[in-house]
């Protein structure tokens, strides 16, 4: 254990029998603790978790330093409040949201998600080319056509009673297990990867006192099955769905006569760790978003509402090679981009192939070849399709906005008995991070895909595209 014996044994000792034979409560790993060293003078907090003078243990380090550690009273009365609650059920609290037929939206790099509460979940993208009508690609991730606890009053009452008798389901959000109220939606757009079974979703409503029914996240947990998390203040009136008053519990360890304010070994360890951080501190401060410090567990809410810095999905940061070296390796196919969220991930090697894969601890890696590169086939494809898309600047000049490449001869598709194929769209996307890359996959037709790849790195090479959209290293 790198820390002094005092810290290593403290929480274990809390659950054991302390001096004088006092039995202390069993602790749970779900409850976070923090050790404070207040010195000889101690002013206990007047709000939040309660403390009693006789609720302590005496801890001794290997150097014979002694500390009196005052423990918090974990049982804060929430259990009694939940037991005595006689108010509306979760379904009744959410009823105004469903009666208003209101919708919530979440915009990501490519997709927009629409959750019309009590009706449907839609995933769509609108694209408008100059002089053409708007093209809409859309999928329904679930509809309320099927029987559902919120669709029929008789069923909903029984469902709420069932939830009241069992443990409320929870989800780990920003490190805190958070209770939620589930609503199942089925009968979505058929999924070609699952024998045309309809897509389905679970909408998880969680309490957030300052929210306005925002979509916190959308994730594909297995193929064509989704989880959507909604922040709503409506559930906060139910004690079983509220956040706990004090997510971090302080343990105050006061030094006894003859002992330093903080253990000597701990002081030395903290100094060593601080020295090790020094060379990397500047890089870390520049790269980490400022909102990263706003932790769910410390401010009683999952995220700063309206901020997407913690919620960007599908964006990764590629290797910090020099731009020139990175571009050369990317165009040679030796440096591949990886991305995607949910069940499937994607690997794109320029001029080589596009793979779709899923990694599982038990079954290993499942990989599908979506398309392979053939220069001749791409040139033939580009004679019938636009390989370059241009953007008109304000000064009248134009620049390449996006290039499209054809990759065919993928694995044979069970639905069509033909090889899979994919059109890779390389698009310039400015970002605060010069090495960010966003990758997303679309399937407008069975086993015919579109792979979107967006990055600031691509901005540097688009203007080298020839009439077939083929790129080269900038001179």
N, C-alpha and C positions, 0 to 999 in steps of 0.2 A: 504494500500500500504506500503510495508516494506521500500521503499526508501523515501528520503525527498520529500516534496511536489514539490520542484523545478523539480526533475527528472520526477515525475509522470505527471506533467502538461506540460512539455516542448514541446513534440511532438504535443499534442493537441493544444497548443497555436500557434505553427508554422503554422497550417492550418487556424487559426482564423485571425482576424484583429489586427495588432500590433499597437504600439504607433504611433500617427500621422496619423492614418487612412490608413496606407499602407496595401493593400491586399496581403497576401503571398500565394504562390502556394499550391494547394492541394497535400498532400503527400500520397504515396501508401505504404501498408504494405509489398509489395514485395521488397522495397528499404531499406536496413539496414543502421542504423545510430549508431554513437558512440560519446559520450560526452567527451570532453577533457577539462582539467582545466589548462591552460597554465600560469596562474598568470597574473601579470601586463604587462609582456613583451610577445609579440606575433609575431611570424614569420610565415606567411601563406605559405602553399606549393606552389611551382612555377609550378608544373605539376599536371595533373589530374583534379579534380573538381575545378571550379572557385569560387572565393568569391568576393563580393563587400562590401565596407565599410558601405553602407547604408542598407544592407540586414541583419538586426539584430532585436532581440527583447530583452526587459529588463525583467528579471525574478526575482521574490522576494520569498525567502523561508518563512516558518512560523516564523522563528526567525528574520525576517526583514533583512536578508542578501541579497544584490543586486548584480546581475551579468548581464553583457552585452553579449548575446549569438549570435555569428556570424554564419549565416546559409549558407550552400553551395548552389550554383546554380545548381539545378538538371538537367535542360535542358542543355546538354553539346554539342549539335550540331549533335548528332547521328541521330535525326529525319530528319534533312535536308539532311544529307548524304544518308540516305536510300531513301528519296524521289527522289533525283537526280541520283540515281544509274542506269546506262544504260549498265552494264556489262553482262556477261554470266548468264544464269539461274542456279539454283541449280543443275538441271539435267545435264546441259552442264558442270558444274564444276566437277561433279562426273563421267562424261563419261570416262576419262582415266582409272579409277579404274575398270570399267566394260569391257572396251575393252581389258585390259591386262589379263582378266580372272584370276586375282590374288585371293588368299585365305588367310583368317586370322584364327588364332587358339587361343583357350583358354583352358588351362588344369586345371581341378579341381581335387578334391580328387579321384573321380572315373571316371567321364565322361570327354571326350575331345570334344570340340565344333569346328566345321569347317564351316566357312562362306566363300563360294566361291561367290564373289560379282557378282550379275547378273545371278547366276545359282541356288544355293541351300544352305540350312543350314542342316548340318548333326551332329547328336549327337551319339558318339560311344565309345565303350570300348574294348580294346584288352587285352586278357588274355592268357598267355602261360604257360602251365604246363610242367614239365620236361619230355622230350621225346615225347611230343605231338605237334600237329600243333596249330597254333594260332587261338583262337576262337574270333570272332568279333560279338559283339552285337551292332546294330546300328538302329537309327530311323532318318528319314528325317523330319525335322520340317517345311519344306516349299520348294517349287520349283518355278521356274519362268515360268512354263508352262502356267499358267493362264495369261490373259491380265493384263498388268501392266504399269504404267506410264513410266517406264524405258525400257520397252520391245518394244514399238512402238513409233517412233518419233512423229507421229501425236497426239497421246494421251498425250505424255509427255509435249508437248508445252501447250496444254490446261490445264493440271494439274498444271504446273508452273504458268500459268496465274491465275488459281483459287487460288493458294496459295498467289500470290501477292495481291489479292483483299481482302483476309481475314487475320485474325491475324495468324501469324506463330505459329504452335503448339509448346508447351514447355513441358519439363519434369523436375521434381525436382531431381537434382543430387547434393549430398552433400550440400543440403540446398539452392541451387540457381536454379531458374527457367531458364532452358537452352533451346534455340530454337533447333529444329531438323528437318531434312528432312526425311519423312517416305517413305518406300518402302514395299509394301505388297507382301508376298509370300504365295502361297497356295499349294494344292495337295501334302501334305506330307504323311507320313506313316499313314494308317488308325488307328484311336483311338478307342479301344474297349470300353472305358468308355463313348463314345459319339456315340453309334450305328455305329461304324466304319466310322464315318465322317473323312475326311483327316485332319491331323494336319496343322496348319497355323501359320505364324509369321509376325510380323511387325519389320522391321529393321530400327532403328532410327540412322541416320547419324548426328553427331554433330561436330562442329568446335573444333579442338585442334591443335594449331600451331606447337607443337612439336611431334605430334603423327605420327605413321606409320600404320594407319588403324587397330589399336588394337581393340579387343573385350573388352569393358568395363564391360558388364554384360549380363547375359542371365537369364530371369525370366519367369516362367509359370504363367501368369496373371489369366487365368481361365483354366479349364481342356483342355489340349492339344492345347492351344493357347499361344503363346510366344511373348516376347519382347526382342529384341537384340539391344544393344547400341554399336555403332561403333564410335571410335574417328578417325577423319581424318582432315588433314590440308587443303584439297581441298576446303571445304566450307568456309574457313576463308576469302576468297576474296570477299565474299558477305556480305555487312554490316548488313543485317538482321539476319545473323547467327553467328556473332562475339560475343565474351564476351564484356561486358561493361568495359570501361577503369578504373572505380573506383567502385568496388563492395561495399565498405564500405565508407559512407559519414561522415566526421567528423563535429561535431558542437563544436565550440570553445567558452567556457564561461569564460570571464575575470571578475575578481572581481572588483567592483567599490569601491571608497574610503570608509574606515570604515568596509569593509567586508573581511573575511579570504579568502585565495586563493581557498579553497574548503569548501563547507558547513560543519559546525561542525557536524551535524547529520550524514552526509554521511561518514565523517572520522570515527565516532564511529561505524557505521554499518559495514564498511569494516574491522575494527579491530575485531569486534565480529565474522564475517564470517571467518576471517583468523584463529582465535582461534579454531573455530569449525572444521576446516579442519585439524588441526595439527595431531590428532591421526590417521587419515586415509591416510595421505599424502604418507607415505612409500609404502603402499599397492598399491595405485593408480599408482604411478610412475613405480612400477615393472610390473603391469598388463597391462597398456595401451601401445600399440605399439607406437614407436617414430613417425611413419608417421601419427599418428592420428592428430598431430598438423598441418599437411600440408592440410589446409582446401581449398576446391574448390574455395570459394569466395575470398580468400585472395591472391592466387597465380595465378589466371586467368587460371587454368587448373583443371580438375576433380581430378586426382590422379597423383602420381609419376609414370610415365609410366614404366611398367616392374615390379612394386611392387605389390605383391598379398596380402599384409598385410591388406589393406582396402577392398579387394575384395573377401576374402574367403567366399564361400557360403555354407550354410548347417552345419556350425560348431557352436556349442553352448558350454557354460561352465557350467558344472554341479556343484552341491553343494560342497562346500569346507569342507566336513566332513573329518575326518581322513581317510587315505586310508583303514585301516583295517575295520573301521566301514562302509565305503561306500561299500566295497566289500561284507561284510556280508549282508547288506541290499539289494544290487543288486541281489545277488545269492538267497536270500530268496523271491525275487519278490516284496518286499515292496518299493524299490526305482526303479522307471522306467525312462528310457531314452526317451527324446523327441527331435525331429529334423525334417528335411525336409525344403524345400523352395518352394515358389510359392503357388499354390492353395491348395495343400494337405500337411498336416503335419502328422507325425507318432509318435505313442506311443508304446514303446517296454518294456514289463515287463517280465523279464527272468522267464521261467518256468510257465508263465501264458497265455499271449496273445500278439498279434500284432494288433493294431488298426490304421486305416487311417481316418483322420477327417479334416473337414473344419469348421472354425468359421466365422460367419457373424453377424454383428450388427443387421440386420433386421430379418433374418430367424433363427438365433441361431446357434447351433452346429449340423453339419451333420457327423455321424460317421459310418464307415464300419468295421466290424470284418474281418480282413484279415486271421487270423489263431488263433487257441487256442492250448494249450499244452496238450499232452498226452504222458507220458513217454513210455508207451508200443508201441504206434504208431511210436514214434521217433526211438526206438530200432529196430523195424521191418524195418523202412526206412534205418537206418544206416547199416543194413546187406547187402543192395544193393547199397549203396552210401558211398563215403568217408566222414566220419564224422570229420576226422582230416587231415590237410595238414601240411607237415613238411618243415622246412628250414634247409639246410645243412650248418653248420658253417665252417670257414676256417680250424679249427683244426680237422675236420672230424666228430665231434659230430653233432647231429641234435636236433632241438627244434621245438615245435609246433608253426606254423605261423598263423593258422586259424582253427576254429572249425565251423561246420555247424550243425544246429538243424532244425528239421522239425516241423512245426506248421500247423495242418490241421483243418477241421471242421469249416471253416469260414462261413460268410454269403453266401447264394446261389447266384451264378453268373447268371445274366439274359442271357448271351451269351451261356453258356455251360449247364445251369440247374444243375450244380454241385457245391459243397461247395468250396469256395476260399481256397487256401493253400499257404504257404510261407516258403521258406528256409531262415533261419536267419544265416548270416555269421558273426561271431565275429572275428575281426582281430586286431592284435597288430599294433598300429600306434604311433610312437614317436612324441612328440610335445613339443614346448617350454612351453606350459601350461599343467601341469600334469592332469588337470581335463577337458580337451577339449574332445568333442565327436562329430563325424561326422556320420550322418545317411542319407542313400539314398535308394530309392526304384526302382527296375527294374521290368518289366513285360515281360519276354521273350515269354510267351504264355498267352492266354486270361485267366485272373483271377488266374494265377499261378505266384507267385512273388518271387523275391529275395530281402531281406532286408539286406543291408550292415551296420554294426555298427563297427566303428573304434575309438579307444581311447587308450591313455597310461594306463588307468586303466585296460584294458583287457590284456595288456602285463603281468601284475602281476599274472594272474590266468590261462593262457593258458596251462602252463606245468602241471597243475593239471588234465587235461582232461584225462578221461579213454578211453577205446577202443570205446565207443559209443559217445565220444566227450562231455560227461557230466562233468561239472566243480565243484570244491569244494573250500572251503576256504583254502588258503595256510597254511601249518603248521609252 
